[in-house]
Amino acid sequence: MAKVFTIPARPRLAERRKRERSSDPRYVDGQRLLIQAMRYLAVENRVSNRAAIELLSEHVRTRFRMSDSPLS
């Protein structure tokens, strides 16, 4: 049986370009809309809307985007 030798390649850090970060206005608007929905649900009936508030909170914490789709 033959032996396989691998030599790890070091990443070339100098060649990587740093990309400027900019906030997407759609993302910010989506987050704002989710927060407003959570506030509305909390004011209406905090106890019965708890599951919905937790679901929206999970999306906010995981950087959910309104334009995301599982089909794309």
N, CA, C and O atoms as a GROMACS GRO file, in nm:
protein
  288
    1MET      N    1   0.084  -0.117   0.000
    1MET     CA    2   0.000   0.000   0.000
    1MET      C    3   0.090   0.124   0.000
    1MET      O    4   0.187   0.130   0.075
    2ALA      N    5   0.057   0.220  -0.082
    2ALA     CA    6   0.138   0.342  -0.094
    2ALA      C    7   0.101   0.441   0.015
    2ALA      O    8  -0.014   0.446   0.061
    3LYS      N    9   0.199   0.519   0.055
    3LYS     CA   10   0.176   0.622   0.155
    3LYS      C   11   0.154   0.756   0.083
    3LYS      O   12   0.218   0.784  -0.019
    4VAL      N   13   0.065   0.834   0.138
    4VAL     CA   14   0.038   0.966   0.080
    4VAL      C   15   0.093   1.071   0.175
    4VAL      O   16   0.060   1.073   0.294
    5PHE      N   17   0.177   1.157   0.122
    5PHE     CA   18   0.233   1.266   0.201
    5PHE      C   19   0.167   1.397   0.160
    5PHE      O   20   0.151   1.425   0.042
    6THR      N   21   0.130   1.474   0.258
    6THR     CA   22   0.074   1.606   0.229
    6THR      C   23   0.162   1.712   0.294
    6THR      O   24   0.209   1.696   0.407
    7ILE      N   25   0.182   1.818   0.222
    7ILE     CA   26   0.259   1.931   0.274
    7ILE      C   27   0.160   2.046   0.289
    7ILE      O   28   0.106   2.095   0.190
    8PRO      N   29   0.136   2.090   0.412
    8PRO     CA   30   0.039   2.198   0.431
    8PRO      C   31   0.089   2.329   0.371
    8PRO      O   32   0.207   2.364   0.384
    9ALA      N   33   0.002   2.399   0.306
    9ALA     CA   34   0.036   2.528   0.247
    9ALA      C   35  -0.004   2.639   0.344
    9ALA      O   36  -0.113   2.637   0.399
   10ARG      N   37   0.084   2.734   0.364
   10ARG     CA   38   0.054   2.845   0.451
   10ARG      C   39  -0.030   2.947   0.376
   10ARG      O   40  -0.004   2.973   0.258
   11PRO      N   41  -0.128   3.004   0.440
   11PRO     CA   42  -0.209   3.106   0.373
   11PRO      C   43  -0.128   3.232   0.346
   11PRO      O   44  -0.044   3.272   0.427
   12ARG      N   45  -0.154   3.292   0.234
   12ARG     CA   46  -0.082   3.415   0.197
   12ARG      C   47  -0.162   3.534   0.248
   12ARG      O   48  -0.252   3.583   0.181
   13LEU      N   49  -0.128   3.578   0.365
   13LEU     CA   50  -0.203   3.685   0.429
   13LEU      C   51  -0.179   3.821   0.363
   13LEU      O   52  -0.266   3.908   0.366
   14ALA      N   53  -0.063   3.839   0.304
   14ALA     CA   54  -0.032   3.967   0.242
   14ALA      C   55  -0.114   3.990   0.116
   14ALA      O   56  -0.138   4.105   0.078
   15GLU      N   57  -0.158   3.884   0.051
   15GLU     CA   58  -0.232   3.899  -0.074
   15GLU      C   59  -0.380   3.927  -0.053
   15GLU      O   60  -0.448   3.969  -0.147
   16ARG      N   61  -0.429   3.905   0.066
   16ARG     CA   62  -0.570   3.930   0.092
   16ARG      C   63  -0.597   4.080   0.094
   16ARG      O   64  -0.523   4.156   0.155
   17ARG      N   65  -0.703   4.119   0.028
   17ARG     CA   66  -0.743   4.260   0.031
   17ARG      C   67  -0.849   4.279   0.138
   17ARG      O   68  -0.941   4.198   0.151
   18LYS      N   69  -0.835   4.385   0.212
   18LYS     CA   70  -0.937   4.415   0.312
   18LYS      C   71  -1.049   4.491   0.246
   18LYS      O   72  -1.027   4.592   0.178
   19ARG      N   73  -1.169   4.442   0.266
   19ARG     CA   74  -1.287   4.502   0.207
   19ARG      C   75  -1.350   4.596   0.308
   19ARG      O   76  -1.364   4.562   0.426
   20GLU      N   77  -1.388   4.713   0.261
   20GLU     CA   78  -1.455   4.807   0.350
   20GLU      C   79  -1.593   4.756   0.386
   20GLU      O   80  -1.667   4.709   0.299
   21ARG      N   81  -1.626   4.766   0.511
   21ARG     CA   82  -1.758   4.723   0.555
   21ARG      C   83  -1.855   4.840   0.545
   21ARG      O   84  -1.824   4.953   0.584
   22SER      N   85  -1.970   4.810   0.495
   22SER     CA   86  -2.074   4.912   0.491
   22SER      C   87  -2.206   4.844   0.527
   22SER      O   88  -2.230   4.729   0.492
   23SER      N   89  -2.289   4.917   0.598
   23SER     CA   90  -2.416   4.858   0.639
   23SER      C   91  -2.516   4.864   0.524
   23SER      O   92  -2.524   4.964   0.452
   24ASP      N   93  -2.589   4.758   0.510
   24ASP     CA   94  -2.692   4.749   0.407
   24ASP      C   95  -2.818   4.814   0.463
   24ASP      O   96  -2.868   4.771   0.567
   25PRO      N   97  -2.872   4.916   0.396
   25PRO     CA   98  -2.992   4.982   0.450
   25PRO      C   99  -3.111   4.887   0.464
   25PRO      O  100  -3.194   4.905   0.554
   26ARG      N  101  -3.121   4.787   0.376
   26ARG     CA  102  -3.231   4.691   0.387
   26ARG      C  103  -3.218   4.610   0.515
   26ARG      O  104  -3.318   4.580   0.581
   27TYR      N  105  -3.095   4.573   0.551
   27TYR     CA  106  -3.071   4.497   0.673
   27TYR      C  107  -3.109   4.579   0.796
   27TYR      O  108  -3.176   4.530   0.887
   28VAL      N  109  -3.067   4.705   0.798
   28VAL     CA  110  -3.096   4.792   0.912
   28VAL      C  111  -3.246   4.814   0.924
   28VAL      O  112  -3.301   4.809   1.034
   29ASP      N  113  -3.314   4.837   0.812
   29ASP     CA  114  -3.460   4.856   0.815
   29ASP      C  115  -3.531   4.728   0.861
   29ASP      O  116  -3.629   4.735   0.934
   30GLY      N  117  -3.481   4.614   0.818
   30GLY     CA  118  -3.541   4.487   0.860
   30GLY      C  119  -3.527   4.465   1.009
   30GLY      O  120  -3.620   4.420   1.075
   31GLN      N  121  -3.408   4.497   1.063
   31GLN     CA  122  -3.386   4.483   1.207
   31GLN      C  123  -3.477   4.578   1.284
   31GLN      O  124  -3.534   4.541   1.387
   32ARG      N  125  -3.491   4.700   1.233
   32ARG     CA  126  -3.577   4.798   1.299
   32ARG      C  127  -3.722   4.751   1.300
   32ARG      O  128  -3.793   4.765   1.401
   33LEU      N  129  -3.766   4.695   1.190
   33LEU     CA  130  -3.903   4.644   1.181
   33LEU      C  131  -3.926   4.529   1.279
   33LEU      O  132  -4.032   4.521   1.342
   34LEU      N  133  -3.829   4.440   1.291
   34LEU     CA  134  -3.842   4.329   1.386
   34LEU      C  135  -3.850   4.379   1.530
   34LEU      O  136  -3.928   4.326   1.609
   35ILE      N  137  -3.771   4.478   1.563
   35ILE     CA  138  -3.774   4.534   1.699
   35ILE      C  139  -3.909   4.599   1.727
   35ILE      O  140  -3.965   4.583   1.835
   36GLN      N  141  -3.962   4.673   1.628
   36GLN     CA  142  -4.094   4.734   1.646
   36GLN      C  143  -4.202   4.628   1.666
   36GLN      O  144  -4.293   4.646   1.746
   37ALA      N  145  -4.192   4.519   1.592
   37ALA     CA  146  -4.290   4.411   1.607
   37ALA      C  147  -4.280   4.348   1.746
   37ALA      O  148  -4.382   4.317   1.807
   38MET      N  149  -4.158   4.330   1.795
   38MET     CA  150  -4.142   4.274   1.929
   38MET      C  151  -4.201   4.367   2.035
   38MET      O  152  -4.265   4.321   2.129
   39ARG      N  153  -4.178   4.497   2.020
   39ARG     CA  154  -4.236   4.593   2.116
   39ARG      C  155  -4.388   4.590   2.112
   39ARG      O  156  -4.452   4.592   2.217
   40TYR      N  157  -4.445   4.584   1.993
   40TYR     CA  158  -4.591   4.581   1.979
   40TYR      C  159  -4.648   4.456   2.047
   40TYR      O  160  -4.747   4.464   2.120
   41LEU      N  161  -4.585   4.342   2.022
   41LEU     CA  162  -4.633   4.217   2.082
   41LEU      C  163  -4.621   4.220   2.234
   41LEU      O  164  -4.707   4.168   2.305
   42ALA      N  165  -4.514   4.282   2.285
   42ALA     CA  166  -4.495   4.290   2.430
   42ALA      C  167  -4.600   4.380   2.495
   42ALA      O  168  -4.644   4.353   2.606
   43VAL      N  169  -4.639   4.487   2.426
   43VAL     CA  170  -4.739   4.578   2.482
   43VAL      C  171  -4.878   4.515   2.476
   43VAL      O  172  -4.956   4.529   2.570
   44GLU      N  173  -4.909   4.446   2.366
   44GLU     CA  174  -5.041   4.386   2.350
   44GLU      C  175  -5.070   4.284   2.460
   44GLU      O  176  -5.162   4.303   2.540
   45ASN      N  177  -4.991   4.178   2.462
   45ASN     CA  178  -5.010   4.075   2.564
   45ASN      C  179  -4.881   3.995   2.574
   45ASN      O  180  -4.855   3.903   2.496
   46ARG      N  181  -4.802   4.032   2.670
   46ARG     CA  182  -4.668   3.976   2.683
   46ARG      C  183  -4.669   3.824   2.706
   46ARG      O  184  -4.584   3.753   2.653
   47VAL      N  185  -4.763   3.776   2.783
   47VAL     CA  186  -4.766   3.634   2.820
   47VAL      C  187  -4.805   3.548   2.700
   47VAL      O  188  -4.736   3.450   2.670
   48SER      N  189  -4.914   3.582   2.634
   48SER     CA  190  -4.959   3.498   2.523
   48SER      C  191  -4.873   3.513   2.397
   48SER      O  192  -4.870   3.423   2.312
   49ASN      N  193  -4.802   3.625   2.384
   49ASN     CA  194  -4.717   3.647   2.266
   49ASN      C  195  -4.571   3.611   2.290
   49ASN      O  196  -4.484   3.644   2.210
   50ARG      N  197  -4.544   3.544   2.401
   50ARG     CA  198  -4.406   3.513   2.437
   50ARG      C  199  -4.334   3.431   2.330
   50ARG      O  200  -4.218   3.458   2.300
   51ALA      N  201  -4.400   3.332   2.273
   51ALA     CA  202  -4.336   3.247   2.171
   51ALA      C  203  -4.301   3.329   2.046
   51ALA      O  204  -4.194   3.311   1.988
   52ALA      N  205  -4.391   3.418   2.007
   52ALA     CA  206  -4.365   3.502   1.890
   52ALA      C  207  -4.250   3.599   1.917
   52ALA      O  208  -4.166   3.622   1.830
   53ILE      N  209  -4.245   3.655   2.036
   53ILE     CA  210  -4.137   3.747   2.072
   53ILE      C  211  -4.004   3.673   2.073
   53ILE      O  212  -3.903   3.726   2.025
   54GLU      N  213  -4.002   3.551   2.125
   54GLU     CA  214  -3.878   3.472   2.126
   54GLU      C  215  -3.832   3.439   1.984
   54GLU      O  216  -3.713   3.442   1.956
   55LEU      N  217  -3.926   3.408   1.896
   55LEU     CA  218  -3.891   3.379   1.757
   55LEU      C  219  -3.830   3.501   1.689
   55LEU      O  220  -3.727   3.490   1.622
   56LEU      N  221  -3.891   3.617   1.706
   56LEU     CA  222  -3.837   3.740   1.647
   56LEU      C  223  -3.701   3.774   1.709
   56LEU      O  224  -3.610   3.819   1.638
   57SER      N  225  -3.688   3.753   1.838
   57SER     CA  226  -3.562   3.780   1.905
   57SER      C  227  -3.450   3.691   1.850
   57SER      O  228  -3.337   3.736   1.833
   58GLU      N  229  -3.482   3.566   1.823
   58GLU     CA  230  -3.384   3.474   1.766
   58GLU      C  231  -3.336   3.523   1.630
   58GLU      O  232  -3.217   3.515   1.599
   59HIS      N  233  -3.428   3.574   1.549
   59HIS     CA  234  -3.390   3.626   1.418
   59HIS      C  235  -3.302   3.749   1.430
   59HIS      O  236  -3.206   3.765   1.354
   60VAL      N  237  -3.333   3.836   1.526
   60VAL     CA  238  -3.251   3.956   1.545
   60VAL      C  239  -3.111   3.917   1.590
   60VAL      O  240  -3.013   3.974   1.541
   61ARG      N  241  -3.101   3.822   1.679
   61ARG     CA  242  -2.970   3.783   1.732
   61ARG      C  243  -2.885   3.709   1.630
   61ARG      O  244  -2.762   3.711   1.639
   62THR      N  245  -2.947   3.644   1.533
   62THR     CA  246  -2.870   3.569   1.434
   62THR      C  247  -2.851   3.648   1.305
   62THR      O  248  -2.818   3.591   1.201
   63ARG      N  249  -2.872   3.779   1.311
   63ARG     CA  250  -2.852   3.868   1.196
   63ARG      C  251  -2.936   3.828   1.076
   63ARG      O  252  -2.889   3.827   0.962
   64PHE      N  253  -3.058   3.795   1.104
   64PHE     CA  254  -3.154   3.758   1.000
   64PHE      C  255  -3.176   3.875   0.906
   64PHE      O  256  -3.191   3.989   0.951
   65ARG      N  257  -3.180   3.848   0.777
   65ARG     CA  258  -3.207   3.951   0.677
   65ARG      C  259  -3.345   3.926   0.616
   65ARG      O  260  -3.382   3.812   0.589
   66MET      N  261  -3.418   4.031   0.596
   66MET     CA  262  -3.553   4.018   0.541
   66MET      C  263  -3.551   3.961   0.401
   66MET      O  264  -3.649   3.899   0.359
   67SER      N  265  -3.442   3.979   0.327
   67SER     CA  266  -3.436   3.932   0.189
   67SER      C  267  -3.388   3.787   0.178
   67SER      O  268  -3.385   3.731   0.068
   68ASP      N  269  -3.350   3.726   0.291
   68ASP     CA  270  -3.302   3.588   0.287
   68ASP      C  271  -3.417   3.493   0.252
   68ASP      O  272  -3.531   3.513   0.294
   69SER      N  273  -3.385   3.391   0.176
   69SER     CA  274  -3.484   3.290   0.140
   69SER      C  275  -3.415   3.155   0.135
   69SER      O  276  -3.304   3.146   0.083
   70PRO      N  277  -3.476   3.050   0.186
   70PRO     CA  278  -3.412   2.919   0.178
   70PRO      C  279  -3.406   2.866   0.035
   70PRO      O  280  -3.334   2.770   0.007
   71LEU      N  281  -3.483   2.927  -0.056
   71LEU     CA  282  -3.486   2.880  -0.194
   71LEU      C  283  -3.382   2.945  -0.282
   71LEU      O  284  -3.359   2.899  -0.394
   72SER      N  285  -3.317   3.053  -0.235
   72SER     CA  286  -3.220   3.121  -0.321
   72SER      C  287  -3.079   3.073  -0.298
   72SER      O  288  -2.986   3.120  -0.362
   0.00000   0.00000   0.00000
